[in-house]
């Protein structure tokens, strides 16, 4: 797999479209931090680390739905393996005038755009997690 983060987002998007209660994603520290941010921002219900029959650890993400909306989460990857995008601390963009948020991989860990501005850091522009549409 060349892009595990994009795979995680694809599993979440597909799970939302198929109205699954939960999706499983292979575990990594970065994916765990991204799931933690998605939960804190209210894009998913919760997540937990589980072990399957072959003793492989996975993140089980419980999806969140609203009866009036078809798709709850809109995720878009900006920095990709073939095209890395970096932003400085002064040029971190706001997403949808503050309705959405960015996730950045910084020297202080995985942070949202608001946290990165407070911490005065900017690094790789990792993901834009957009609106709840």
Backbone as CSV, one residue per row, in Angstrom:
resi,resn,N_x,N_y,N_z,CA_x,CA_y,CA_z,C_x,C_y,C_z
1,UNK,0.845,-1.171,0.000,0.000,0.000,0.000,0.897,1.242,0.000
2,UNK,0.691,2.138,-0.929,1.552,3.302,-1.034,1.059,4.490,-0.221
3,UNK,-0.241,4.557,0.070,-0.764,5.696,0.803,-1.773,5.231,1.859
4,UNK,-1.296,4.843,3.035,-2.191,4.305,4.057,-3.188,5.324,4.608
5,UNK,-2.831,6.603,4.616,-3.755,7.625,5.115,-4.929,7.783,4.150
6,UNK,-4.646,7.800,2.859,-5.724,7.873,1.866,-6.616,6.640,1.960
7,UNK,-6.011,5.483,2.235,-6.784,4.261,2.415,-7.723,4.388,3.609
8,UNK,-7.240,4.978,4.696,-8.080,5.190,5.879,-9.273,6.070,5.539
9,UNK,-9.018,7.169,4.836,-10.108,8.084,4.475,-11.096,7.431,3.518
10,UNK,-10.582,6.623,2.605,-11.462,5.926,1.673,-12.362,4.944,2.410
11,UNK,-11.817,4.230,3.370,-12.632,3.296,4.158,-13.718,4.038,4.930
12,UNK,-13.378,5.192,5.494,-14.380,5.978,6.227,-15.455,6.497,5.282
13,UNK,-15.046,7.062,4.144,-16.025,7.565,3.155,-16.941,6.455,2.661
14,UNK,-16.351,5.313,2.296,-17.151,4.191,1.798,-18.081,3.647,2.871
15,UNK,-17.604,3.588,4.102,-18.441,3.132,5.207,-19.618,4.053,5.444
16,UNK,-19.393,5.359,5.308,-20.495,6.330,5.459,-21.524,6.158,4.349
17,UNK,-21.047,6.014,3.124,-21.970,5.857,1.996,-22.785,4.579,2.105
18,UNK,-22.164,3.510,2.638,-22.847,2.229,2.774,-23.629,2.132,4.087
19,UNK,-23.595,3.204,4.904,-24.308,3.262,6.190,-23.834,2.189,7.167
20,UNK,-22.523,1.890,7.150,-21.974,0.941,8.109,-21.929,1.586,9.487
21,UNK,-22.037,0.760,10.504,-21.932,1.253,11.877,-20.476,1.549,12.230
22,UNK,-19.579,0.717,11.676,-18.161,0.862,11.991,-17.316,0.409,10.806
23,UNK,-16.067,0.861,10.781,-15.090,0.406,9.793,-13.794,0.085,10.533
24,UNK,-13.038,-0.878,10.020,-11.749,-1.247,10.592,-10.634,-0.780,9.672
25,UNK,-9.594,-0.224,10.289,-8.447,0.313,9.566,-7.190,-0.251,10.219
26,UNK,-6.195,-0.705,9.444,-4.948,-1.168,10.057,-4.329,-0.077,10.936
27,UNK,-3.762,-0.474,12.051,-3.273,0.468,13.055,-1.904,1.035,12.705
28,UNK,-1.749,2.327,12.930,-0.448,2.992,12.976,-0.606,4.165,13.940
29,UNK,0.498,4.664,14.433,0.440,5.777,15.389,-0.199,7.006,14.757
30,UNK,0.137,7.272,13.495,-0.392,8.443,12.812,-1.902,8.323,12.605
31,UNK,-2.362,7.145,12.210,-3.803,6.937,12.007,-4.554,7.055,13.326
32,UNK,-3.945,6.570,14.418,-4.570,6.693,15.731,-4.729,8.176,16.098
33,UNK,-3.715,8.976,15.835,-3.789,10.409,16.139,-4.834,11.114,15.262
34,UNK,-4.919,10.714,14.003,-5.928,11.304,13.115,-7.324,10.930,13.587
35,UNK,-7.515,9.672,13.985,-8.816,9.240,14.507,-9.164,10.009,15.774
36,UNK,-8.174,10.250,16.609,-8.391,11.016,17.839,-8.865,12.434,17.515
37,UNK,-8.261,13.055,16.523,-8.662,14.401,16.116,-10.059,14.386,15.518
38,UNK,-10.362,13.394,14.673,-11.703,13.296,14.097,-12.763,13.144,15.177
39,UNK,-12.453,12.410,16.238,-13.398,12.255,17.344,-13.555,13.559,18.114
40,UNK,-12.441,14.219,18.418,-12.491,15.485,19.149,-13.274,16.547,18.394
41,UNK,-13.178,16.530,17.068,-13.872,17.523,16.249,-15.315,17.121,15.954
42,UNK,-15.726,15.919,16.370,-17.114,15.499,16.213,-17.463,14.894,14.870
43,UNK,-16.472,14.431,14.122,-16.728,13.840,12.813,-17.025,12.349,12.895
44,UNK,-16.588,11.703,13.970,-16.904,10.294,14.194,-17.409,10.140,15.629
45,UNK,-18.144,9.044,15.897,-18.623,8.802,17.267,-17.469,8.491,18.192
46,UNK,-16.720,7.456,17.855,-15.602,7.039,18.687,-14.712,6.088,17.899
47,UNK,-13.656,5.644,18.544,-12.770,4.640,17.947,-12.115,3.860,19.075
48,UNK,-11.671,2.650,18.748,-10.904,1.853,19.710,-9.969,0.938,18.945
49,UNK,-8.918,0.511,19.621,-7.944,-0.402,19.031,-8.374,-1.824,19.364
50,UNK,-8.489,-2.661,18.332,-8.893,-4.054,18.501,-7.856,-4.957,17.839
51,UNK,-7.862,-6.229,18.213,-6.964,-7.224,17.626,-7.812,-8.278,16.925
52,UNK,-7.445,-8.624,15.686,-8.208,-9.630,14.944,-7.667,-11.029,15.233
53,UNK,-8.188,-12.016,14.503,-7.815,-13.415,14.729,-6.336,-13.699,14.482
54,UNK,-5.720,-12.974,13.549,-4.300,-13.183,13.241,-3.397,-12.292,14.103
55,UNK,-3.936,-11.719,15.172,-3.203,-10.869,16.110,-2.694,-9.581,15.463
56,UNK,-3.433,-9.064,14.488,-3.116,-7.785,13.872,-3.966,-6.719,14.554
57,UNK,-3.345,-5.650,14.958,-4.095,-4.566,15.600,-4.737,-3.685,14.540
58,UNK,-5.975,-3.272,14.827,-6.726,-2.410,13.920,-7.412,-1.333,14.723
59,UNK,-7.730,-0.248,14.059,-8.533,0.806,14.667,-9.963,0.581,14.202
60,UNK,-10.866,0.413,15.131,-12.288,0.292,14.801,-12.911,1.674,14.986
61,UNK,-13.365,2.250,13.876,-13.942,3.596,13.890,-15.453,3.479,13.792
62,UNK,-16.140,4.049,14.783,-17.599,4.038,14.801,-18.088,5.328,14.146
63,UNK,-18.858,5.160,13.066,-19.268,6.294,12.249,-20.469,7.015,12.834
64,UNK,-20.597,8.271,12.478,-21.642,9.135,13.003,-22.574,9.511,11.859
65,UNK,-23.877,9.468,12.109,-24.862,9.778,11.069,-25.865,10.787,11.570
66,UNK,-26.433,11.496,10.617,-27.542,12.410,10.881,-28.659,11.999,9.933
67,UNK,-29.863,11.888,10.412,-30.987,11.388,9.604,-31.261,12.262,8.381
68,UNK,-30.984,13.544,8.473,-31.292,14.460,7.365,-30.194,14.503,6.304
69,UNK,-29.066,13.888,6.573,-27.932,13.976,5.647,-27.549,12.608,5.132
70,UNK,-27.144,12.563,3.861,-26.713,11.286,3.284,-25.300,10.941,3.715
71,UNK,-24.378,11.841,3.486,-22.977,11.589,3.820,-22.551,12.574,4.894
72,UNK,-22.039,12.084,5.987,-21.715,12.939,7.114,-20.328,13.544,6.982
73,UNK,-19.371,12.777,6.538,-17.989,13.244,6.524,-17.508,13.451,5.093
74,UNK,-16.890,14.591,4.857,-16.227,14.849,3.584,-14.745,15.011,3.886
75,UNK,-13.925,14.063,3.438,-12.487,14.087,3.693,-11.745,14.250,2.378
76,UNK,-10.707,15.050,2.402,-9.917,15.251,1.192,-8.443,15.324,1.564
77,UNK,-7.648,14.536,0.895,-6.199,14.506,1.138,-5.539,15.519,0.220
78,UNK,-4.712,16.386,0.779,-4.025,17.399,-0.015,-2.596,16.955,-0.325
79,UNK,-1.810,16.666,0.707,-0.442,16.227,0.513,-0.450,14.722,0.260
80,UNK,0.084,14.328,-0.870,0.080,12.921,-1.268,1.518,12.449,-1.447
81,UNK,1.746,11.136,-1.492,3.129,10.664,-1.668,3.804,11.214,-2.920
82,UNK,3.063,11.391,-3.994,3.648,11.900,-5.232,3.729,13.410,-5.301
83,UNK,3.048,14.102,-4.396,3.025,15.562,-4.401,2.885,16.059,-2.972
84,UNK,3.998,16.271,-2.303,3.990,16.758,-0.934,3.692,18.254,-0.925
85,UNK,2.851,18.658,-0.004,2.491,20.066,0.133,2.891,20.506,1.534
86,UNK,3.673,21.558,1.621,4.130,22.089,2.897,3.610,23.508,3.039
87,UNK,3.306,23.902,4.273,2.888,25.278,4.542,3.669,25.788,5.743
88,UNK,3.950,27.067,5.709,4.601,27.685,6.849,3.569,28.047,7.898
89,UNK,4.050,28.444,9.065,3.135,28.743,10.155,2.252,29.949,9.856
90,UNK,2.708,30.851,8.995,1.922,32.045,8.667,0.936,31.816,7.533
91,UNK,1.053,30.700,6.825,0.173,30.483,5.669,-0.701,29.238,5.802
92,UNK,-1.028,28.839,7.029,-1.934,27.704,7.233,-3.332,28.157,6.832
93,UNK,-3.932,27.531,5.828,-5.235,28.002,5.357,-6.370,27.591,6.293
94,UNK,-7.423,28.409,6.283,-8.631,28.004,7.004,-9.523,27.271,6.000
95,UNK,-10.252,26.300,6.473,-11.082,25.465,5.610,-12.523,25.923,5.743
96,UNK,-13.123,26.290,4.636,-14.520,26.695,4.589,-14.823,27.782,5.623
97,UNK,-13.969,28.762,5.699,-14.114,29.899,6.617,-14.275,29.453,8.071
98,UNK,-13.587,28.410,8.446,-13.613,27.943,9.820,-14.608,26.836,10.110
99,UNK,-15.452,26.452,9.148,-16.414,25.373,9.369,-15.749,24.007,9.320
100,UNK,-14.715,23.873,8.519,-13.950,22.637,8.444,-12.633,22.829,9.165
101,UNK,-11.746,21.870,9.032,-10.448,22.010,9.665,-9.398,21.239,8.884
102,UNK,-8.150,21.625,9.092,-7.005,20.958,8.485,-6.304,20.147,9.549
103,UNK,-5.689,19.065,9.125,-4.833,18.289,10.015,-3.432,18.374,9.439
104,UNK,-2.485,18.746,10.283,-1.103,18.917,9.848,-0.178,17.987,10.621
105,UNK,0.821,17.502,9.934,1.877,16.740,10.573,2.990,17.728,10.883
106,UNK,3.223,18.004,12.163,4.192,19.016,12.564,5.285,18.392,13.420
107,UNK,6.247,19.203,13.782,7.313,18.737,14.671,6.787,18.475,16.077
108,UNK,5.618,19.006,16.396,4.994,18.777,17.704,3.903,17.724,17.638
109,UNK,3.861,16.958,16.557,2.883,15.882,16.404,1.800,16.242,15.403
110,UNK,0.758,15.431,15.371,-0.371,15.658,14.472,-1.295,16.668,15.140
111,UNK,-1.536,17.798,14.484,-2.331,18.877,15.064,-3.382,19.371,14.081
112,UNK,-4.445,19.972,14.602,-5.413,20.655,13.746,-4.832,22.012,13.379
113,UNK,-5.447,22.670,12.400,-4.947,23.982,11.986,-4.993,24.986,13.130
114,UNK,-6.043,24.944,13.940,-6.163,25.874,15.070,-5.059,25.627,16.099
115,UNK,-4.803,24.358,16.412,-3.751,24.014,17.381,-2.375,24.399,16.846
116,UNK,-2.159,24.209,15.553,-0.858,24.545,14.962,-0.624,26.051,15.002
117,UNK,-1.681,26.833,14.767,-1.526,28.285,14.857,-1.198,28.704,16.286
118,UNK,-1.866,28.090,17.271,-1.588,28.401,18.681,-0.165,28.010,19.056
119,UNK,0.279,26.840,18.591,1.630,26.350,18.908,2.692,27.035,18.062
120,UNK,2.251,27.839,17.089,3.159,28.591,16.217,4.070,27.675,15.408
121,UNK,3.494,26.602,14.843,4.246,25.682,13.992,3.482,25.455,12.691
122,UNK,4.209,25.102,11.662,3.620,24.722,10.398,4.586,23.779,9.715
123,UNK,4.093,22.745,9.125,4.962,21.769,8.480,4.254,21.253,7.247
124,UNK,4.106,19.943,7.199,3.466,19.305,6.064,1.958,19.461,6.175
125,UNK,1.378,19.994,5.139,-0.072,20.163,5.074,-0.637,18.801,4.737
126,UNK,-1.187,18.171,5.717,-1.455,16.737,5.654,-2.808,16.432,5.049
127,UNK,-3.837,16.951,5.623,-5.180,16.571,5.239,-6.091,17.769,5.408
128,UNK,-7.069,17.877,4.551,-8.174,18.770,4.878,-9.352,17.881,5.164
129,UNK,-9.852,17.969,6.371,-11.093,17.307,6.710,-12.146,18.370,6.631
130,UNK,-13.006,18.244,5.693,-13.940,19.318,5.396,-15.177,19.269,6.239
131,UNK,-16.208,19.732,5.630,-17.460,19.964,6.333,-18.202,18.693,6.661
132,UNK,-19.164,18.835,7.520,-20.138,17.788,7.752,-21.258,18.099,6.779
133,UNK,-21.262,17.419,5.614,-22.220,17.781,4.562,-23.452,16.934,4.568
